Amino acid sequence: MASLSNQGVRSPMAEKKYGIITGGASGLGRALARQLAREGWHLAIADINGPGADETVRMLAAEGGSGQAESLDVTKPEDWQALSDRLRPQWPRLDLLVNNAGVAGAGLVGEFSLEDWKWVLDINLNNVIYGTHFFIDWLKSNPGRSHIINTASFAAIASAPGMAAYNVSKAAVVSLSETLWCELQANDISVTVICPEFFATNLLEKSRFNDPNALKFARKAFEKSTFTADDVARSAIDAMKKNKLYVILPKAARQRWYLKRLNPQWFLGKVTALMAKSTGGVKRNA
Ligand SMILES: NC(=O)c1ccc[n+]([C@@H]2O[C@H](COP(=O)([O-])OP(=O)(O)OC[C@H]3O[C@@H](n4cnc5c(N)ncnc54)[C@H](O)[C@@H]3O)[C@@H](O)[C@H]2O)c1
């Protein structure tokens, strides 16, 4: 895989920072990588999509940073171990771990197959569990300057019907991030969890949707989204620098999050009604 570097645009005095981004071959992961590259970071673009990771690495050089593409299936502990074995001798330290790889799946509970449940949880949740398991000691050895960014979703808060596996995976990522935030206060490591509503990426291309209406709804939400992967990346990097835990986007979603905390059951009724209108409703069990 490609390895490119371009340190010329930065001051020779600035200390290079090192980060790993899973799911960096596309969408939000790539947007995060490109923005960090503008600040001179060196990044491992760890993804199951080798050509996409190579393409991101080429973009990093153009942005003034550098990178290396690393083959990783986030569901495989042995891949994580191998990544750790490769990077530790090469890098002086690890400044940032971004657990971002993810997939989308939708279907009613009882109809979404157990195999599909496993697929969603394996990628969306195990990414974060394995990533932190294999790299937290390295981050801890760099107190005061290291960070974790985990990509969840507003789905973790909305709990919309017909998306249980995805909702559960992302709610677990929020819970794990909150726990890490508490545990890592002592180590002065910042933790940020990203919870955006829909924005356009390649996420739906390899998704598993049981219901064509739900897929249509998601595609429309992607098209109508008022913010981009770049906007999410900018907010996440800003939050990382300020040690802010939650990134909820857009502003309307932050208001919805507030309403849920005020009156959770009322909020869930509104979500159910919205989804019924948008996708033709949740079928009652016979
Ligand atoms: N796009 C949205 O509307 C949206 C909203 C909220 C949260 N998210 C989350 O953002 C994250 C990034 O998704 P995106 O929207 O940029 O989609 P994307 O499909 O463009 O990017 C996902 C990346 O994850 C990689 N990936 C998938 N399975 C993998 C595996 N087993 N091992 C390693 N890499 C794997 C893909 O190759 C791809 O590069 C995901 O966690 C997603 O759930 C997206």
PDBQT file of the ligand as one rigid body, heavy atoms in Angstrom, charges set to zero:
ROOT
HETATM    1  N1  LIG A 301     -23.260   9.083   6.748  1.00  0.00    +0.000 N 
HETATM    2  C1  LIG A 301     -24.111   9.265   7.741  1.00  0.00    +0.000 C 
HETATM    3  O1  LIG A 301     -25.241   9.746   7.579  1.00  0.00    +0.000 OA
HETATM    4  C2  LIG A 301     -23.696   8.890   9.141  1.00  0.00    +0.000 A 
HETATM    5  C3  LIG A 301     -24.457   9.384  10.214  1.00  0.00    +0.000 A 
HETATM    6  C4  LIG A 301     -24.073   9.052  11.500  1.00  0.00    +0.000 A 
HETATM    7  C5  LIG A 301     -22.959   8.257  11.719  1.00  0.00    +0.000 A 
HETATM    8  N2  LIG A 301     -22.247   7.776  10.657  1.00  0.00    +0.000 N 
HETATM    9  C6  LIG A 301     -21.099   6.918  10.935  1.00  0.00    +0.000 C 
HETATM   10  O2  LIG A 301     -19.940   7.486  10.346  1.00  0.00    +0.000 OA
HETATM   11  C7  LIG A 301     -18.954   6.448  10.188  1.00  0.00    +0.000 C 
HETATM   12  C8  LIG A 301     -18.316   6.581   8.829  1.00  0.00    +0.000 C 
HETATM   13  O3  LIG A 301     -19.295   6.268   7.842  1.00  0.00    +0.000 OA
HETATM   14  P1  LIG A 301     -19.457   7.095   6.496  1.00  0.00    +0.000 P 
HETATM   15  O4  LIG A 301     -20.805   7.691   6.526  1.00  0.00    +0.000 OA
HETATM   16  O5  LIG A 301     -18.268   7.912   6.260  1.00  0.00    +0.000 OA
HETATM   17  O6  LIG A 301     -19.577   5.864   5.447  1.00  0.00    +0.000 OA
HETATM   18  P2  LIG A 301     -18.562   5.322   4.351  1.00  0.00    +0.000 P 
HETATM   19  O7  LIG A 301     -19.183   4.047   3.861  1.00  0.00    +0.000 OA
HETATM   20  O8  LIG A 301     -18.264   6.370   3.370  1.00  0.00    +0.000 OA
HETATM   21  O9  LIG A 301     -17.246   4.976   5.200  1.00  0.00    +0.000 OA
HETATM   22  C9  LIG A 301     -17.174   3.839   6.033  1.00  0.00    +0.000 C 
HETATM   23  C10 LIG A 301     -15.768   3.259   5.964  1.00  0.00    +0.000 C 
HETATM   24  O10 LIG A 301     -15.701   2.127   6.854  1.00  0.00    +0.000 OA
HETATM   25  C11 LIG A 301     -14.959   1.096   6.186  1.00  0.00    +0.000 C 
HETATM   26  N3  LIG A 301     -15.276  -0.235   6.717  1.00  0.00    +0.000 N 
HETATM   27  C12 LIG A 301     -16.465  -0.898   6.650  1.00  0.00    +0.000 A 
HETATM   28  N4  LIG A 301     -16.332  -2.109   7.188  1.00  0.00    +0.000 NA
HETATM   29  C13 LIG A 301     -15.044  -2.215   7.626  1.00  0.00    +0.000 A 
HETATM   30  C14 LIG A 301     -14.313  -3.234   8.281  1.00  0.00    +0.000 A 
HETATM   31  N5  LIG A 301     -14.860  -4.419   8.600  1.00  0.00    +0.000 N 
HETATM   32  N6  LIG A 301     -13.016  -2.996   8.590  1.00  0.00    +0.000 NA
HETATM   33  C15 LIG A 301     -12.433  -1.821   8.260  1.00  0.00    +0.000 A 
HETATM   34  N7  LIG A 301     -13.084  -0.821   7.631  1.00  0.00    +0.000 NA
HETATM   35  C16 LIG A 301     -14.373  -1.023   7.322  1.00  0.00    +0.000 A 
HETATM   36  C17 LIG A 301     -15.387   1.222   4.725  1.00  0.00    +0.000 C 
HETATM   37  O11 LIG A 301     -14.490   0.549   3.840  1.00  0.00    +0.000 OA
HETATM   38  C18 LIG A 301     -15.415   2.725   4.549  1.00  0.00    +0.000 C 
HETATM   39  O12 LIG A 301     -14.154   3.222   4.152  1.00  0.00    +0.000 OA
HETATM   40  C19 LIG A 301     -19.698   5.120  10.416  1.00  0.00    +0.000 C 
HETATM   41  O13 LIG A 301     -19.393   4.640  11.711  1.00  0.00    +0.000 OA
HETATM   42  C20 LIG A 301     -21.159   5.527  10.337  1.00  0.00    +0.000 C 
HETATM   43  O14 LIG A 301     -22.002   4.672  11.070  1.00  0.00    +0.000 OA
HETATM   44  C21 LIG A 301     -22.577   8.090   9.374  1.00  0.00    +0.000 A 
ENDROOT
TORSDOF 0
